[in-house]
C-alpha cells in the first residue's frame, strides 16, 4: 500500500449534526492509526442549513491552495445537491470530494466499517495505491474503455477512457471524451499498486465508435512517458460497451490507435498492440460437476445375483435386441452441479481467439462469466498468458476488496463516464486526471 498523508482537509456539515461530525472525525483518525494512514484533524465548517447553495458558498469561502480533500456530510440523498458539489469540485476547485450520508454514520454497528472504506476511497482520490498484483509485463500500458448511455440528455452518451501509467498497471490516468452530435474535440495472485490516467468523451447517443480515441491514447502515452521516462513497449486495450449491432467499430478504432502511435513514436518503435472486446452481459453459463459419492474402495460390493442365476421368464434372453442391465454394477453415483471456481477459463482457439472467464465467486444463483474476444494482437503473448493477465487485472479495482467481473481499467472508465454523464455534465479538470476522483 502506498498511502498519501491526509493533512489538510475540511468537513462540511449542518450545525444540527455537529455531534455526528465530531464522531466521524474521531473514527476516521482511529481507522487511520489501525491501517497506518496519517489523518490529521480537519477544519470543521458548520452550515446553517442543508441547501445546495449553502454548501457551495461555504466551500468557495473556505477554499485554500494546499487543500487535499473536502468531505461533505449530507442529511439525505438529494440529487441536485450531490451533483452541484461534484460539479464544483471537478470543474472549478480541482480538489477531490467525498460525500457521506448522515445515516451511514449513525449506526454504531457499522460506522467503523464505513469510515474504513471512506479512508481507503480518499487515499485513492489523493493518488494512493492500495495493493498490487504481480503481472510480469514491464513497459506495458493497459487501457480500459467503456460507454455510458444513461445520461440526462437523450442526444448524448459518454465514453470513459482509463490507462495505466506506471509499471505495475495500478496507476491510471482518466480521460473523459465528449462530443455532442459533433466531435468537440491458473491464475495465482500475489499482493504487490496501480496508477491510472483517465478522461471522458461526450458523443452522440447510441454511437459505439469513439472518434477521439486517438486524442485519448496520445495524452495517456505522454503521461506514461512523464511518469516512467519512456514510452510503453506494448499497449493492451480492453474495449467494453460495444453493442451487439456494432459493425467495424473495432477495425476503425484500431486504425485510429495506430495513427496516434505514428504521431508519438519513431517509425521503427511502434508499440505492440492487443485489442480485446469485453462483454459483461452474456447468456452463457458455466458449471462444474463433481461426484458426491465416496471412493470405490469404500463402497461395498452389491448383493445382487448374477444374471445367469436368474430364471425369470420376464428377463430377455441373451439374443434379445433389448439391452439387459448389469445387475452386478453399482448404481450410478449422484452428481452435484456447482459454480466453477474463480479463475476458470473456457476458451476456443478458433480464429479469432476468444474465451469466457469466471473471475468472481457467488453463493447464490449461477455465476455469469465475462466474454473476451481478441480482435487484434501483435504482442506475441500466448493465449494462456492473455487469460492469466486478464484475470489478474480483475483484482485491481480499489473500491472492492475482491475481484470484479471485468478488468479494473474498464470499471474505472465506466465509473468516470457515469459520474461525468450524471453529475458533472462536462469534462473534469485535467489536474484530477491521474487520481481516482470518481470512486
Helices and strands as residue ranges (DSSP letters): E 9-14, G 15-17, H 18-34, E 43-47, H 52-62, E 69-74, H 79-88, I 89-93, E 96-101, G 102-105, H 111-125, E 140-148, E 156-164, E 171-177, E 195-204, H 213-228, E 234-239, H 249-264, E 272-279, E 287-291, G 296-298, G 307-309, E 335-339, E 344-348, E 354-358, E 370-377, H 383-393, H 408-419, I 420-424, G 430-432
